[in-house]
């Protein structure tokens, strides 16, 4: 799937913007503050109805304006689709081919995108929750039932937290059964999806950087039985009541990135983390393409700043003819990607 054109109104510093896109490379060229990243955020709104930078989408609405609107024309093979997202301070309106979408989850996977951004590199260096969100988002994109289970899990988790705050053990025991059931459903799906993601990662890593070893590790080493889950809940109950926190469940899973037999978060250099991050994102793109049957659009935000020509080639060469790319860059960094520009490249100059 590709995006053919976009219309943006009242998003951050952009009052009005319209543009068509090439099915291959699109270069958004302009100085800092010209709205390059805002355009990528707007494209991402058509994908997940939210920004890739902030959870609060109302921050996207232009200052002193009541709402924003983003419209996009998408093409998948011979099929044309139109997506519209409108956001105000009290509601979000989504339409696909003029049909209202009442739940945000129903847009997930319709128009997949993958974001390469320096702001997202804390996937490796950040908290456990950041890595958790990274994999959850990918798995939700390719598996609708996983999304449904996650939503149900969060509702039950909220109930258990509320019960723990007041220390009601009887109510806690009532919630243990549905909690165990939804935990099992998530772990069954997550285990299989993670194994598949790892296989994709290993293939890409070997092709890109065969000289060093790398791997992804999840604390979930096997799918537990429901009786085991129920037993674990009984074992941690006293501590949960004391701490007033839910201490067991899928939200406690941990992901570790290993590079050259080292925990990359704690022992990797900035350069190693940056390159590992790019391989993760490339894996994300290929994983979505294979699982969903749709080719995601790659949004590359200031990717080539502080990068040499060799590393740029390692990143671009595997994807140049396989994905539509929308790249932001400044005049300073444009020379680094000149060798990839062709007649099919669409250069959009922003002042």
GIWO-V42493 format. One record per residue. N is the residue number from 1. PHI is phi in whole degrees, -180 to 180 (NA if undefined). OMEGA is omega in whole degrees, 0 to 359 (none if undefined). Layout:
N_PHI_OMEGA ; N_PHI_OMEGA
//
This chain:
1_NA_177 ; 2_-128_172 ; 3_-102_182 ; 4_-87_177 ; 5_-157_181 ; 6_-144_173 ; 7_-131_185 ; 8_-121_177 ; 9_-134_171 ; 10_62_176 ; 11_-108_182 ; 12_50_184 ; 13_-83_183 ; 14_-92_176 ; 15_-81_177 ; 16_-146_177 ; 17_-150_175 ; 18_-133_177 ; 19_-162_170 ; 20_-101_183 ; 21_-128_173 ; 22_-76_177 ; 23_-72_180 ; 24_-114_185 ; 25_-98_175 ; 26_-124_183 ; 27_-113_174 ; 28_-90_189 ; 29_-112_179 ; 30_176_181 ; 31_-71_176 ; 32_-59_180 ; 33_88_182 ; 34_-88_175 ; 35_102_182 ; 36_-62_182 ; 37_-66_178 ; 38_-61_178 ; 39_-65_177 ; 40_-63_178 ; 41_-61_180 ; 42_-67_176 ; 43_-63_179 ; 44_-66_175 ; 45_-60_179 ; 46_-69_182 ; 47_-90_185 ; 48_-129_180 ; 49_62_175 ; 50_-157_178 ; 51_-77_173 ; 52_-88_183 ; 53_-103_185 ; 54_-136_178 ; 55_-74_184 ; 56_-81_185 ; 57_-73_180 ; 58_-66_176 ; 59_-66_179 ; 60_-77_182 ; 61_-67_182 ; 62_-57_182 ; 63_-56_179 ; 64_69_175 ; 65_-112_184 ; 66_-86_184 ; 67_-158_174 ; 68_-129_176 ; 69_-139_174 ; 70_-128_179 ; 71_-122_180 ; 72_-138_174 ; 73_-106_186 ; 74_-115_179 ; 75_-133_175 ; 76_-130_187 ; 77_58_182 ; 78_-102_184 ; 79_-96_178 ; 80_-107_177 ; 81_-130_176 ; 82_-124_180 ; 83_-120_177 ; 84_-133_177 ; 85_-126_176 ; 86_-121_182 ; 87_-133_172 ; 88_-123_184 ; 89_-80_180 ; 90_-131_178 ; 91_-161_178 ; 92_-130_181 ; 93_-120_182 ; 94_-124_176 ; 95_-134_172 ; 96_-120_184 ; 97_52_177 ; 98_71_178 ; 99_-92_181 ; 100_-62_175 ; 101_-107_188 ; 102_-80_182 ; 103_-120_182 ; 104_-58_182 ; 105_-60_183 ; 106_-77_176 ; 107_-93_183 ; 108_-63_179 ; 109_91_180 ; 110_-70_179 ; 111_-131_185 ; 112_-74_174 ; 113_-132_175 ; 114_-129_185 ; 115_-103_170 ; 116_-104_183 ; 117_-149_176 ; 118_-57_181 ; 119_-70_182 ; 120_-102_183 ; 121_-72_177 ; 122_-73_170 ; 123_-55_181 ; 124_-91_187 ; 125_-90_185 ; 126_-83_185 ; 127_-77_176 ; 128_-59_181 ; 129_-63_180 ; 130_-66_178 ; 131_-68_178 ; 132_-61_180 ; 133_-64_180 ; 134_-59_181 ; 135_-73_178 ; 136_-61_181 ; 137_-62_180 ; 138_-65_183 ; 139_-66_176 ; 140_-67_181 ; 141_-64_186 ; 142_-97_185 ; 143_-141_183 ; 144_-64_180 ; 145_-67_175 ; 146_-63_178 ; 147_-60_180 ; 148_-60_180 ; 149_-66_179 ; 150_-63_179 ; 151_-62_178 ; 152_-65_179 ; 153_-60_182 ; 154_-64_178 ; 155_-67_180 ; 156_-69_177 ; 157_-59_178 ; 158_-62_178 ; 159_-65_180 ; 160_-64_178 ; 161_-64_180 ; 162_-64_179 ; 163_-66_180 ; 164_-66_180 ; 165_-64_180 ; 166_-98_175 ; 167_70_181 ; 168_-88_184 ; 169_-68_179 ; 170_-61_178 ; 171_-66_179 ; 172_-63_179 ; 173_-65_178 ; 174_-64_183 ; 175_-80_183 ; 176_-63_182 ; 177_-66_178 ; 178_-63_179 ; 179_-67_179 ; 180_-62_182 ; 181_-64_182 ; 182_-74_175 ; 183_-59_181 ; 184_-62_180 ; 185_-60_180 ; 186_-67_182 ; 187_-64_177 ; 188_-62_179 ; 189_-68_185 ; 190_-62_181 ; 191_-60_182 ; 192_-68_180 ; 193_-67_180 ; 194_-67_177 ; 195_-59_180 ; 196_-65_178 ; 197_-63_179 ; 198_-62_178 ; 199_-60_179 ; 200_-64_179 ; 201_-60_182 ; 202_-62_179 ; 203_-64_182 ; 204_-69_180 ; 205_-62_181 ; 206_-63_179 ; 207_-73_187 ; 208_-93_187 ; 209_-144_186 ; 210_-69_184 ; 211_-75_182 ; 212_-128_179 ; 213_-92_177 ; 214_-154_179 ; 215_-158_177 ; 216_-116_183 ; 217_-126_175 ; 218_-115_179 ; 219_-66_176 ; 220_-82_186 ; 221_-88_174 ; 222_-160_180 ; 223_-81_181 ; 224_-77_173 ; 225_-83_182 ; 226_-62_178 ; 227_-63_178 ; 228_-65_179 ; 229_-63_180 ; 230_-62_179 ; 231_-66_179 ; 232_-64_178 ; 233_-64_177 ; 234_-66_183 ; 235_-67_183 ; 236_-98_187 ; 237_-58_182 ; 238_-59_180 ; 239_-68_179 ; 240_-63_180 ; 241_-65_180 ; 242_-66_183 ; 243_-88_181 ; 244_58_180 ; 245_-139_175 ; 246_-83_189 ; 247_-103_184 ; 248_-138_177 ; 249_151_182 ; 250_-61_179 ; 251_-70_179 ; 252_-97_177 ; 253_-60_181 ; 254_-128_178 ; 255_-113_180 ; 256_-125_178 ; 257_-105_183 ; 258_-108_177 ; 259_-130_179 ; 260_53_179 ; 261_65_179 ; 262_-127_172 ; 263_-69_188 ; 264_-62_182 ; 265_-60_186 ; 266_-93_188 ; 267_-127_180 ; 268_-93_175 ; 269_-78_179 ; 270_-62_179 ; 271_-65_179 ; 272_-66_179 ; 273_-65_181 ; 274_-64_182 ; 275_-69_178 ; 276_-60_179 ; 277_-60_179 ; 278_-64_178 ; 279_-67_176 ; 280_-59_182 ; 281_-70_176 ; 282_-65_175 ; 283_-62_177 ; 284_-56_181 ; 285_-63_181 ; 286_-69_180 ; 287_-63_179 ; 288_-63_180 ; 289_-60_182 ; 290_-73_184 ; 291_-80_187 ; 292_-93_183 ; 293_77_177 ; 294_-126_179 ; 295_-86_181 ; 296_-72_173 ; 297_-87_180 ; 298_-95_178 ; 299_-109_187 ; 300_-109_186 ; 301_-96_177 ; 302_51_188 ; 303_-68_192 ; 304_-98_174 ; 305_-65_179 ; 306_65_178 ; 307_-122_178 ; 308_-86_185 ; 309_-61_182 ; 310_-64_181 ; 311_-68_177 ; 312_-60_179 ; 313_-63_180 ; 314_-62_181 ; 315_-83_187 ; 316_-77_186 ; 317_-53_182 ; 318_-70_188 ; 319_-119_190 ; 320_-61_181 ; 321_-107_187 ; 322_-113_184 ; 323_-137_166 ; 324_-76_182 ; 325_-124_174 ; 326_-122_191 ; 327_-115_172 ; 328_-99_179 ; 329_-159_174 ; 330_-105_177 ; 331_-57_183 ; 332_-63_186 ; 333_-98_185 ; 334_-61_182 ; 335_-61_183 ; 336_-68_181 ; 337_-117_180 ; 338_-56_184 ; 339_-68_180 ; 340_-98_182 ; 341_-80_181 ; 342_-146_179 ; 343_-64_181 ; 344_-84_182 ; 345_-77_177 ; 346_-105_180 ; 347_-103_180 ; 348_-111_181 ; 349_-90_178 ; 350_-112_181 ; 351_-92_none
//
